[in-house]
């Protein structure tokens, strides 16, 4: 699905969250140290699209908060062994200046020696959950080493945001997401860890129907909208958020690693015929529930 020279979008952007939307929590924002961000920008330029917003971590937070986002969930992932501890410290230190407005998530490299201990150290720093990306980290969600990470999150009452959907894949990855990722592979994890909150980004793209069925079946599964409702990727099934379990979908942008304006998804949400209560759940209440955030009065 990812390929070189995917289109960049030059549309104009809004100066604030679209009028008429409820308060917005962005549940899917990436930050990294500058050297890693630079490598990510180069990778996307070569293998996908040109990232529209090439900012530092503090610039990312300042941009979104000044444009009306009420709370940010900051994500990262360790792309190789040996860097998770450094990334977790960076996340904790960067988010400290935005206490009450930003929640930082931890990372580990699955299968690395002492990964569970590194994760516990990250939680002790105050990080709010675990972010993993199977396409980049090439882990199998059903492997034994993953059970120890699930157990650590469960023991600490922390959720997992885990990119284990098959798309968007790329030949530039060192593993095949279609081998590692499938909705049916996630189901045993949901059964074995019923009190562990798990979010799969991108509405489970490309297994849209399968993941829609899973959130009906399992109370510990959430999905986020990230890049799936913008029509940027050719998704065969038209996504109708009214057909989803309304308390298990949350808004996420993938900012800053996007090719189009920051408010594209928000404009899509505003344009849909979603009931007001459901829209509020998608924009803020479901994320607050998943991440354990306190909603402030608008």
ZAGUMI-538268 format. One record per residue (C-alpha): x, y, z; residue in three letters. Coordinates in steps of 0.02 Angstrom, whole numbers, padded with zeros to 5 digits, always signed. Layout:
! ZAGUMI-538268
XYZala/...
//
This chain:
! ZAGUMI-538268
+00000+00000+00000unk/+00141+00122+00041unk/+00242+00162-00113unk/+00364+00297-00170unk/+00291+00462-00228unk/+00120+00446-00148unk/+00028+00611-00169unk/+00052+00757-00053unk/-00100+00865-00025unk/-00087+01054-00038unk/-00257+01103+00031unk/-00270+01249+00150unk/-00282+01216+00336unk/-00392+01289+00470unk/-00330+01397+00612unk/-00430+01304+00743unk/-00535+01150+00776unk/-00688+01165+00664unk/-00830+01260+00746unk/-00968+01147+00809unk/-00859+01001+00862unk/-00851+00949+01044unk/-00686+00959+01139unk/-00554+00856+01048unk/-00425+00736+01117unk/-00299+00684+00985unk/-00261+00504+01032unk/-00125+00474+00902unk/+00017+00601+00891unk/+00200+00554+00863unk/+00352+00633+00941unk/+00535+00580+00930unk/+00706+00655+00962unk/+00762+00763+00815unk/+00884+00636+00743unk/+00751+00501+00734unk/+00624+00622+00662unk/+00750+00667+00526unk/+00770+00483+00482unk/+00581+00461+00478unk/+00561+00610+00360unk/+00691+00537+00242unk/+00609+00364+00249unk/+00439+00435+00205unk/+00510+00543+00066unk/+00588+00386-00010unk/+00450+00260+00022unk/+00284+00350+00042unk/+00236+00534+00048unk/+00317+00698+00097unk/+00276+00735+00278unk/+00190+00903+00282unk/+00235+00951+00461unk/+00420+00932+00497unk/+00427+00998+00674unk/+00515+00968+00839unk/+00418+00883+00978unk/+00383+01045+01072unk/+00329+01129+00910unk/+00206+00986+00882unk/+00128+01008+01053unk/+00122+01198+01037unk/+00043+01188+00864unk/-00097+01069+00911unk/-00136+01150+01078unk/-00137+01325+01003unk/-00256+01263+00868unk/-00383+01203+00997unk/-00341+01022+01034unk/-00383+00998+01218unk/-00269+00850+01255unk/-00134+00754+01161unk/-00080+00572+01177unk/+00102+00564+01121unk/+00165+00402+01044unk/+00335+00333+00997unk/+00411+00166+00950unk/+00585+00092+00967unk/+00636+00038+00792unk/+00786-00064+00853unk/+00852-00143+01014unk/+00944-00039+01141unk/+00855+00129+01123unk/+00692+00108+01219unk/+00758+00172+01386unk/+00824+00330+01304unk/+00662+00358+01210unk/+00557+00334+01367unk/+00661+00460+01462unk/+00645+00581+01317unk/+00457+00558+01315unk/+00439+00585+01502unk/+00549+00741+01502unk/+00466+00817+01348unk/+00290+00791+01413unk/+00331+00859+01586unk/+00322+01039+01522unk/+00145+01004+01459unk/+00077+00917+01613unk/-00112+00909+01608unk/-00116+00934+01420unk/-00010+00790+01354unk/+00002+00607+01403unk/+00161+00518+01347unk/+00163+00333+01303unk/+00309+00214+01329unk/+00392+00098+01205unk/+00499-00058+01210unk/+00574-00167+01075unk/+00476-00331+01088unk/+00587-00483+01111unk/+00732-00381+01176unk/+00813-00444+01335unk/+00739-00359+01490unk/+00600-00278+01388unk/+00478-00304+01531unk/+00596-00219+01653unk/+00620-00073+01533unk/+00432-00056+01520unk/+00410-00056+01708unk/+00543+00080+01722unk/+00446+00182+01594unk/+00285+00165+01693unk/+00379+00216+01850unk/+00428+00375+01757unk/+00244+00413+01740unk/+00213+00362+01559unk/+00034+00314+01527unk/+00038+00156+01423unk/+00131+00059+01289unk/+00145+00094+01102unk/+00201-00044+00983unk/+00210-00053+00792unk/+00222-00226+00715unk/+00270-00163+00542unk/+00424-00075+00609unk/+00468-00188+00756unk/+00426-00353+00669unk/+00350-00439+00820unk/+00220-00576+00823unk/+00080-00526+00942unk/+00053-00709+00990unk/+00233-00747+01037unk/+00274-00791+01218unk/+00382-00636+01245unk/+00229-00528+01209unk/+00134-00608+01353unk/+00257-00534+01476unk/+00227-00360+01405unk/+00039-00384+01411unk/+00053-00443+01591unk/+00159-00292+01639unk/+00030-00173+01565unk/-00111-00265+01652unk/-00021-00263+01819unk/+00004-00075+01806unk/-00169-00039+01737unk/-00095+00034+01577unk/-00168+00021+01401unk/-00081-00030+01239unk/-00091+00058+01071unk/-00033-00079+00954unk/-00021-00063+00765unk/-00058-00243+00717unk/-00169-00212+00566unk/-00098-00268+00399unk/-00097-00099+00313unk/-00022+00016+00263unk/+00119-00105+00219unk/+00278-00065+00125unk/+00411-00165+00035unk/+00535-00058+00130unk/+00491-00146+00293unk/+00603-00290+00345unk/+00454-00403+00379unk/+00287-00439+00297unk/+00140-00367+00397unk/+00024-00488+00311unk/+00117-00630+00396unk/+00126-00550+00568unk/-00040-00457+00574unk/-00221-00511+00564unk/-00379-00482+00663unk/-00390-00667+00700unk/-00216-00661+00779unk/-00271-00522+00897unk/-00423-00617+00959unk/-00325-00739+01071unk/-00242-00589+01155unk/-00411-00510+01189unk/-00473-00674+01263unk/-00319-00708+01369unk/-00307-00531+01438unk/-00488-00475+01456unk/-00444-00332+01576unk/-00306-00260+01464unk/-00362-00112+01358unk/-00297-00124+01179unk/-00316+00003+01039unk/-00282-00042+00858unk/-00253+00114+00751unk/-00322+00153+00578unk/-00487+00062+00615unk/-00392-00100+00583unk/-00358-00055+00402unk/-00372-00159+00290unk/-00480-00281+00388unk/-00614-00151+00418unk/-00761-00270+00441unk/-00665-00393+00548unk/-00612-00260+00672unk/-00785-00184+00676unk/-00848-00356+00727unk/-00712-00376+00859unk/-00759-00217+00953unk/-00937-00282+00963unk/-00873-00444+01038unk/-00737-00382+01158unk/-00754-00243+01285unk/-00564-00223+01298unk/-00537-00171+01116unk/-00541+00006+01048unk/-00501+00073+00873unk/-00440+00244+00819unk/-00484+00336+00659unk/-00306+00384+00610unk/-00293+00414+00422unk/-00436+00292+00388unk/-00577+00418+00364unk/-00486+00541+00251unk/-00502+00442+00087unk/-00314+00455+00068unk/-00295+00266+00054unk/-00404+00166-00066unk/-00515+00072+00057unk/-00639-00040-00033unk/-00773-00030+00101unk/-00844+00144+00132unk/-00819+00182+00317unk/-00980+00229+00405unk/-00942+00272+00586unk/-01127+00258+00628unk/-01110+00070+00603unk/-00978+00055+00739unk/-00998+00027+00924unk/-01003+00208+00976unk/-00904+00189+01138unk/-00754+00105+01059unk/-00697+00227+00923unk/-00582+00375+00956unk/-00508+00513+00851unk/-00324+00511+00808unk/-00230+00613+00677unk/-00057+00533+00654unk/+00010+00711+00665unk/+00140+00765+00614unk/+00175+00620+00494unk/+00036+00661+00373unk/+00032+00727+00193unk/-00125+00833+00211unk/-00187+00975+00325unk/-00191+00939+00512unk/-00381+00963+00523unk/-00430+00850+00377unk/-00503+00713+00487unk/-00590+00839+00600unk/-00676+00914+00448unk/-00729+00740+00395unk/-00803+00709+00568unk/-00897+00874+00563unk/-00968+00834+00391unk/-01036+00663+00440unk/-01213+00633+00501unk/-01157+00565+00669unk/-01273+00592+00818unk/-01208+00726+00936unk/-01180+00604+01079unk/-01082+00485+00968unk/-00976+00627+00898unk/-00931+00680+01075unk/-00879+00503+01115unk/-00768+00492+00961unk/-00690+00663+00988unk/-00652+00649+01173unk/-00748+00535+01290unk/-00687+00368+01223unk/-00505+00422+01229unk/-00529+00487+01405unk/-00598+00317+01454unk/-00461+00220+01366unk/-00314+00321+01431unk/-00388+00367+01599unk/-00391+00554+01565unk/-00492+00680+01664unk/-00607+00779+01549unk/-00607+00964+01587unk/-00759+01072+01560unk/-00750+01167+01393unk/
//
